């Protein structure tokens, strides 16, 4: 396994991190630039992906590694089933009036969202917040729980654009989970699958309104 990213001075890495992962989302909170946030995400993703592919120290297999991930997939699936059953039961009990309101009232929009969400939103975020972040800033945060926490923190901060506490709470928990999975298995596909599952659950249960959907 190739180690580390192309050597860059520590101050340059810190400045880049602060500009890209702190300054950019805060700009959307303060100024609301005319460019849609998804467009910005795709542009940033393109830059991050090119940077990774041009970096000879990056293990490209991390982007699509799937073979040998059976144990991790079972772990991801089991955890998701437990969370999903608990969330569905709680939502049905305490919010029966809005339970599954989005798919019931807007079935076509919900179906389109489910089909496009993994490709339009999940994969770009995975490239930026996990593949790029883990590789680029390894010299700053190492490879353990500090890196997982840093990745989760910037993932959460990237969602302050939605201006509500629910979005922050959901993405803080999700960021930790997805970063931990990526660290464990070294597969962006597995981590992205997990991200997509939880995102679809959130949208289906009606919490997408806190994330700009539904």
C-alpha positions in Angstrom: 0.0 0.0 0.0 1.4 3.4 -1.0 1.8 5.7 2.0 1.1 9.4 2.4 0.3 12.2 -0.1 2.6 14.2 -2.3 4.7 16.3 0.1 3.3 19.8 0.7 4.3 22.2 3.4 2.1 21.9 6.4 1.0 25.6 6.3 -0.2 25.1 2.7 -2.2 22.0 3.7 -3.8 23.9 6.7 -4.6 26.9 4.5 -6.1 24.7 1.8 -8.2 22.8 4.3 -9.5 25.9 6.0 -10.4 27.5 2.6 -12.1 24.5 1.1 -13.8 22.8 4.1 -14.5 25.8 6.4 -14.4 29.0 4.3 -16.5 27.7 1.4 -19.5 26.4 3.4 -19.5 29.5 5.7 -19.5 31.7 2.6 -22.9 30.1 1.7 -24.2 30.8 5.1 -23.2 34.5 5.1 -23.5 35.5 1.5 -25.6 33.0 -0.5 -23.6 33.1 -3.8 -25.7 32.6 -6.9 -24.1 29.2 -7.8 -26.2 26.3 -6.5 -24.5 24.3 -3.8 -24.7 21.1 -5.8 -22.8 22.8 -8.7 -20.1 23.8 -6.2 -20.0 20.2 -4.9 -19.5 18.8 -8.4 -16.7 21.3 -9.2 -14.9 20.6 -5.9 -15.3 16.9 -6.5 -13.8 17.2 -10.0 -10.8 19.0 -8.5 -10.3 16.5 -5.7 -10.7 13.5 -8.0 -8.1 14.9 -10.5 -5.7 15.6 -7.6 -6.1 12.0 -6.4 -5.6 10.5 -9.8 -2.5 12.6 -10.5 -1.0 11.7 -7.2 1.2 8.6 -7.6 1.1 7.9 -3.8 -2.7 7.4 -3.9 -4.0 3.9 -4.0 -6.7 4.1 -6.7 -8.2 0.8 -5.6 -9.7 2.7 -2.7 -12.1 4.3 -5.1 -13.8 1.1 -6.3 -12.5 -1.8 -4.1 -15.3 -4.3 -3.7 -13.8 -7.8 -3.6 -13.2 -9.1 -0.2 -15.6 -6.8 1.5 -18.2 -9.4 2.5 -17.6 -9.1 6.2 -17.8 -5.3 6.1 -20.9 -5.4 4.0 -22.6 -7.7 6.5 -21.6 -5.3 9.3 -23.0 -2.3 7.4 -26.2 -4.1 6.5 -26.8 -5.4 10.0 -26.3 -2.0 11.6 -28.5 -0.3 9.0 -31.4 -2.8 9.6 -31.3 -2.2 13.3 -31.2 1.6 12.9 -33.9 1.5 10.2 -36.3 -0.6 12.2 -35.9 1.6 15.2 -36.3 4.8 13.3 -39.4 3.6 11.4 -41.0 2.3 14.6 -40.3 5.6 16.5 -41.4 7.8 13.6 -44.7 5.8 13.1 -45.4 6.0 16.9 -44.5 9.7 17.5 -45.2 11.3 14.1 -48.1 9.3 12.5 -49.4 12.3 10.7 -46.2 12.8 8.7 -45.1 9.1 8.6 -43.9 8.4 5.0 -45.6 11.6 3.9 -43.0 12.3 1.2 -43.3 9.0 -0.7 -47.0 8.9 -0.2 -47.7 12.4 -1.5 -44.9 12.8 -4.0 -44.2 9.3 -5.2 -42.7 10.4 -8.5 -40.3 12.9 -7.0 -39.4 10.4 -4.3 -38.6 7.7 -6.8 -36.5 10.1 -8.9 -34.6 11.2 -5.8 -33.9 7.6 -4.7 -32.5 6.8 -8.2 -30.3 9.9 -8.5 -29.2 10.6 -5.0 -26.4 8.1 -4.8 -24.8 9.4 -8.0 -25.6 13.1 -7.7 -24.8 13.6 -4.0 -23.4 10.6 -2.2 -20.5 9.7 -4.5 -19.3 13.3 -4.9 -19.4 13.8 -1.1 -17.6 10.5 -0.6 -14.7 11.6 -2.9 -14.3 14.9 -1.2 -14.9 14.1 2.5 -13.4 10.7 2.6 -11.1 9.6 -0.3 -9.5 13.1 -0.8 -9.6 14.2 2.9 -8.2 11.0 4.3 -5.3 11.0 1.7 -4.6 14.7 1.5 -4.5 15.5 5.2 -3.0 12.3 6.5 0.1 14.2 7.7 -2.1 16.5 9.8 -4.5 14.0 11.4 -2.8 10.6 11.0 -4.9 7.5 10.2 -6.8 6.8 13.4 -9.8 8.3 15.2 -8.4 11.8 14.9 -8.8 11.5 11.2 -12.3 10.0 11.5 -13.3 12.9 13.7 -11.8 15.5 11.4 -13.5 14.0 8.4 -16.8 13.9 10.3 -16.4 17.5 11.4 -15.9 18.9 8.0 -18.7 16.8 6.6 -21.0 18.2 9.2 -19.7 21.7 8.6 -20.4 21.3 4.9 -24.1 21.0 5.8 -24.4 24.3 7.7 -25.8 25.7 4.5 -29.1 24.2 5.4 -29.2 26.4 8.5 -30.9 24.0 11.0 -29.8 21.9 14.0 -31.4 18.7 12.7 -29.1 18.8 9.6 -26.1 19.3 11.8 -27.0 16.5 14.1 -27.8 14.0 11.3 -24.6 14.8 9.4 -22.4 14.7 12.5 -23.6 11.2 13.3 -23.4 10.1 9.7 -20.0 11.6 9.2 -18.6 9.6 12.0 -20.2 6.4 10.8 -19.2 6.8 7.1 -15.6 7.9 7.9 -15.2 5.0 10.3 -16.4 2.5 7.7 -14.0 4.0 5.1 -11.1 3.8 7.5 -12.0 0.2 8.4 -12.3 -1.2 4.8 -10.5 1.3 2.6 -13.4 1.1 0.1 -15.2 4.2 -1.1 -17.9 2.1 -2.6 -18.8 0.4 0.7 -18.8 3.7 2.5 -20.9 5.3 -0.2 -23.4 2.4 -0.1 -23.8 3.0 3.6 -24.2 6.7 3.1 -26.8 6.2 0.4 -28.8 3.8 2.6 -29.1 6.2 5.5 -29.8 9.1 3.2 -32.6 7.3 1.5 -34.0 6.3 4.9 -33.9 10.0 6.1 -35.7 11.2 2.9 -38.3 8.4 3.0 -39.2 9.2 6.7 -39.6 12.9 5.9 -36.4 14.4 7.4 -35.3 15.4 4.0 -36.9 18.8 4.5 -34.0 19.6 6.9 -31.6 18.8 4.1 -33.3 20.8 1.3 -35.4 17.9 0.0 -39.1 17.1 0.4 
